C-alpha cells in the first residue's frame, strides 16, 4: 500500500443515548443518513454483523471494510484498499470516540473529523 502511516483518535460529546449511538453506527439506514461523503455499496443487510464485509467509496477511492468486533458499545472495522488499517468506535451515554490507524494517501484525521462532525449534526436535527 502506498501512503504513510497515520494515527488519529477523537472523542466528542453528542446529545444522544448509548442505544441511539449504537443504532446510528450499526444500522445501515441510519449510516446512510450521516456518513456522507462516504457511499455504502448497494444491497447491504439492514445492520452490521460480525464478519460482514462491505465496501464504501470516498469519491473514486474504494475502501473495503470487515466487521471485526461488534458489541453493545464498540465497533471495530478492518480496512483495506484505500486505507490499510482499522477504524474503531466506542460510545456511551452522550459521547462517542473514534480511533483510526492505517497506511493511506488519504488524510485520515481530516476524514475522521468530518465523519464525527456529520454524526453530531445528525443528532442535532
Buried (B, 14 or more C-beta within 10 A) or exposed (E): EEBEEBEBEBEBEBEBBBEBBBBBBBBBEBBEBBBEEBBBEEEBEEBBEEEBEBBBBBEEEBBBBBBBEBEEBBBBBBBBEBBBBBBBBBBEEEBBBBBBBBBBEBEBBEBBBBBBEBBBEBBEE
